[in-house]
Amino acid sequence: MNLVNLESVSHSYGPKPLLSDVSLGIEAGDRVGVVGRNGGGKTTLISVIAGDLKPNGGRVTHNRGLHVASLSQGDDLDPALSVQEIVLGGRPEHEWAGDAGIREILSSLLGDIDLTALAASLSGGERRRTALAKLLIDEHDLIILDEPTNHLDIEAIDWLARHLSGRKTALLVVTHDRWFLDAVSTRTWEVVDGSVERYEGGYAAYVLAKAERARIAASAEARRQNLMRKEIAWLRRGPPARTSKPKFRIDAAQALIADEPPARETVELVKFAAARLGRTVYDLEDVTLHAGGPGQGPLVLDHSTWQFGPGDRIGLIGVNGSGKSSVLRLLADTVQPDSGRVVRGRTVRLAHLSQELGELDPARRVLETVEEVRKFIQVGKKEWTASQLLERLGFKGDAQWKVVGDLSGGERRRLQLLRLLMDDPNVLLLDEPTNDLDIETLNELEDLLDGWPGTLVLVSHDRYFLERVSDRIVALLGDGKLSMLPGGVDEYLARRASGAALSARAASGAAAPAAPAPAGAAQDSASGLSAKEERELRKELSRLERQLDRLSGREAKLHASMADAAADYGRLASLDAELKDIVAEKDGIEAEWLEVADRLGE
């Protein structure tokens, strides 16, 4: 059933049309992600669909009785009302407290907010979460979200993606968060040059299909195609979950990345970074740090020892308020530890992008502001001019001659980042660098950082950017330590979920799980197995491992066969069904393996 139809819709502000003769529709159950350049018409499109904006031309039709809920980038919360009054309205407590769905929304989005607090006292992030909770409490036919992940941490974004995926409501979402796009959307619309290009699948499928369209059209934009190939290569080489969304395999896309090298020449970059930095970059020795200064505010580090080496590319994650920015300020030497020592390498040349916009002369031109730092810079094996780098980060043509005072917040953010890079640092500390950047600019920034040799410490809630740019994930888990997470963001979310479950058990008075046996304890006493039982289980473990190896081999052959049969859709469907059977069998055997290993205490 069609919910909304647009017929030949056009709209413009000034001479440039944002929408030009656009016709499309949203059906019940559709989940559409909207992408495009900042200022390209994304917000205009969703405002027209929501009925909040009447277009200059064309017709917009809503299904009779359609219930639409919208979350804009601002909010209209009444400052005199409490959070509870805004979110729950006049619902009696016994009604909402007894509803598991409402309780989940409240605990996931507002768990750290006093429900009796007035809206006037809330921070920007708290207002955002309050508005989002208010929207999700009710049932709707169509939910429209404009940048819903703003001000949310990785954990909240993960919950929101799972929550939206579990609803039957139609969804239209504008976001620059590519991980979120892949997690919630089954179709992608790109708003470009007044039209809306439509693609099946989430972000990964969109990248593949767009590259194929560009190949067929023999696009003259060679550099953009190179960037797209690099993006595809990283998507294909990344975790399997990233490539499970597309429902097709394109032979041309396979050809595009056949000889594509890894996104970064890691060994070469580390070697170059070591030559620029030496052996010591930052050594934290028995450091204790509070967020508000010595003994003030939450404890961030408690007698923590850590080393940041040359060429390290570290993503630092944790819940809001865990102290990520404080750690960056500690490295930047703008705050001092309560105790302990921070040893900085003598050759460190630091650039720190904080969340606060630095002072820029509002009367100067954009290009002048960059060229006063440096006119040329070497990135990887190529020399770039200030003008070329400005173009890569979205300042094209006349935009380079705009006055700084006329720039938006996002444009100032890009300009500040570029000035830092032009100063040729060998250590970069980036605190939420992706704020206000669109996807094309993010791709350019990622490509730029791919060739940058040095030590990088990144704080970001943009999971895609975090995993794309960093090589290792380190977390602040509230225990006063920096914890290495080999499993990346997935391991972080699992640890957080496990900790929340333990806290809930403790709060309810349930017995906590028994602590693991200390290292060196006798295996028989820990597992209760006889020597014979242990031998039998080890044989079973070995058998299961051989089965997994065999299935992995068949899976690899099937992938190769699917690539060869990319144009034969009948053959592809048959191979895909066989592949799903093998993956399901592997999952079952892996579960058996884990069970046996657990019995053996491994």
Disulfide bonds with the S-S distance in Angstrom:
none
